[in-house]
């Protein structure tokens, strides 16, 4: 059975419990030789999920750098408003739910 695993992921939370402003993550669909890598990014209510090219190297440092770049605009916006914000780790099950929905909607695939 295929499984989803988060390689790198983070969120920017708005201050005082106002919710998550932005998410960015890299998720692998572990399926042996048919494994695939997905990038999740955007707002939590409608993040984009895109499959990375088949030849994508699993470079965690690169993923962390790209994740920081994805989240920087939300960080900058909140900091300009005077809020002390930072990137926090995303919950793996929450991030994987975006990829699960994407795979179900686009390919009718169910994964754990």
PEWO-V187235 format. One record per residue. N is the residue number from 0. RES is the residue in one small letter. PHI is phi in whole degrees, -180 to 180 (none if undefined). PSI is psi in whole degrees, -180 to 180 (NA if undefined). Layout:
BEGIN
n res phi psi
N RES PHI PSI
N RES PHI PSI
END
This chain:
BEGIN
n res phi psi
0 x none 139
1 x -74 147
2 x -132 151
3 x -101 135
4 x -133 132
5 x -83 124
6 x -87 -39
7 x -157 142
8 x -164 147
9 x -156 163
10 x -138 159
11 x -116 120
12 x -98 139
13 x -72 154
14 x -68 159
15 x 56 42
16 x 68 23
17 x -81 7
18 x 100 -179
19 x -90 133
20 x -92 -36
21 x -152 150
22 x -134 147
23 x -150 134
24 x -160 159
25 x -121 126
26 x -126 134
27 x -105 136
28 x -93 103
29 x -82 109
30 x -144 43
31 x 61 -133
32 x -67 -12
33 x -102 21
34 x -64 150
35 x -140 155
36 x -120 136
37 x -123 148
38 x -112 129
39 x -114 129
40 x -160 153
41 x 126 -153
42 x -85 151
43 x -67 -21
44 x -81 -20
45 x -156 62
46 x -73 151
47 x -86 145
48 x -125 119
49 x -129 142
50 x -82 135
51 x -79 155
52 x -57 152
53 x -57 -31
54 x -90 16
55 x -64 126
56 x -79 136
57 x -82 84
58 x -109 97
59 x -60 -40
60 x -61 -43
61 x -62 -44
62 x -61 -40
63 x -66 -38
64 x -66 -46
65 x -66 -37
66 x -60 -47
67 x -60 -43
68 x -64 -40
69 x -63 -40
70 x -88 -14
71 x -57 -43
72 x -59 -40
73 x -67 -39
74 x -61 -48
75 x -61 -43
76 x -61 -48
77 x -69 -36
78 x -67 -37
79 x -65 -25
80 x -85 0
81 x 92 13
82 x -95 134
83 x -84 92
84 x -113 164
85 x -154 171
86 x -80 132
87 x -115 155
88 x -65 143
89 x -90 153
90 x -73 125
91 x -56 -43
92 x -64 -36
93 x -66 -48
94 x -64 -43
95 x -63 -29
96 x -62 -32
97 x -66 -43
98 x -69 -40
99 x -57 -48
100 x -63 -40
101 x -61 -49
102 x -65 -38
103 x -66 -44
104 x -71 -38
105 x -95 -28
106 x -131 1
107 x 54 41
108 x -107 132
109 x -103 131
110 x -131 160
111 x -84 NA
END
